[in-house]
Amino acid sequence: MEYRIGIDIGTTSTKGVLYNKQLAVVEAAVESYPTLRAVEGMAEQDPEHIVGAVISVIQQLLQNNEDIRKQVKSVSFSSAMHSTLLLSSEGKPLGPVYTWADNRSNDVLETIRHEGDLHWVYERTGTPIHSMSPFSKLLWLKKISPELLLEAEHIVGIKEYVMFLFTGEWKIDYSIASATGLFNLQTLDWDRDILEFIGLDRESFSAPVDTNYVYTQSLEGMYDKAGLSLDTVLVIGASDGCLANLGLNAVGLNEVAMTIGTSGALRMVTDQIILDPKGRLFCYYLSKNRWVVGGAVNNGGNAFQWLADVLSLNYEQLNKLAEEVDPGSDGLMFYPYLNGERAPLWDGSVKAQFIGIDAIHSKGHFVRALMEGVLYNLAEVLEILEKSSEKSRCIKVTGGYLRSSLWKQMTADIFNKQIILSKQFESSCLGAVLIGELDNESQLRSDSAEESIIEPDADRVQMYGELFELYQKLSVPLKEMQRIRQGYLINNQ
């Protein structure tokens, strides 16, 4: 019997799943780590915490399965995108991991934007111009700590660092590279003009390889720590978002996958590079002749958690309150930009707002309006996505929000789409295993995910269609209000 392990190095935790040859789950494990947010905009992590979590997860998967250990054929890796880590010539960290959520580069980015157009960077890389990207973080580091950049011998993401410790190889997969804002989608290599714009050398970056690359070296010490046999091969894999599509079976052309966890995303697999004229969509590499196009939002389940904290209520209590309120929340609307926003605005300074507050509104109205607002925001992303490609018939969804039957039905009604609920456990882990098995694109599909279907309700579809139009119309003056507010804050610092 052969076994495979999928590892997902995420923003808040590392998850791992041990699969048998039929891709049934044998064992699962998770190890969390903290994010340091000592000042506004900061989102840093200790790289050694993450390395320790990866080792611990693999140990947990194998500790009760000693007979299986020598039968593990491969370990394949997924990881969050946009992380930035500076290393010495010996491969030692010179500082923390800057995660995608660290938006301290926003001011530097806005200054450069005012001085000249950066759309050319998006057109080459497919990565929206936003503080999430390594492109932006490196511009920021160049301004605040130029000596640190000069000292850095290697500029990497967290997965590259972990894999270097296991293999001694400096490699980056095309998928993670395509989310840096430094990587040319046409040449599948680092873009020399962009590196020159920042003032960096290509030699500081890892060698790009395809997403099914198998490492040729193994370092016995790390293998021993993790409890792996030296016969087990390591597969580089891809990014978590791209692999989630693969794990969810949303890999047919114009099939859409949606995830709402802490944040949220809509993604569609295409057979060509697709860019938005306004730079609102990302385009990342998945595998040969397959690209993932879509938009990620900053505000998903974290918005729900924020309201739970404010009201001192738990998840079930919030859902019960929302169920008592009619669709449309009696005119109350929520713009969910609690953490700035990526798609569709790509504005790290934008703020959340409740609009239309009335004396009749109760806690339940605020809960339901928040749930609707998160979905309206994602519906805007889908609208942009479908204008750039083709309309989707259905949406495959996953994420923690699936615990709420109300939110699931609301998704079908607001999107006016058939919603397919995947019961696949940790889709990015499964996607990592699948990408390691690819010999040709016909193998992209897996039939391992159980699914159930939710249909939209015709009456609510009509109501939400009208409310969504209102949501979009009101967003225009709101953006002007945000601009005035931001100007006031800047002038009165």
Buried (B, 14 or more C-beta within 10 A) or exposed (E): EEBBBBBBBBBBBBBBBBBBEEBEBBBBBBBEBEBBEEEEBBBBBBBEBBBBBBBBBBBBBBEEBEEBBEBBBBBBBBBBBBBBBBBEEEBEBBBBBBBBBBBBBBBBBBEBEEEEEBBEBBEBBBBBBBBBBBBBBBBBBBBEBEEEBEBBBBBBBBBBBBBBBBBBBBBBBBBBBBBBBBBBBEEBBBBEEBBEBBEBEEEBBBEBBBBBBEBEEBBEEBBEBBBBBEEBBBBBBBBBBBBBBBBBBBBEEBBBBBBBBBBBBBBBBBEEBBBBEEBBBBBBBBBEEBBBBBBBBBBBBBBBBBBBEEBEBEBEBBBBBBEEBEBBBBBBBBBBBBBBBBBBBBBBBBBBBBBBEEEEBEBBBBBBBBBBBBBBBBBBBBBBBBEBBEEBEBBBBBBBBBEBEBBBBBBBBBBBBBBBBBEBBBBBBBBBBBBBBBEEBEEBEBEBBEEEEBEBBEEBBEBBEEBBEBBEEBBEEBBEEBEEEBEEEEEEE
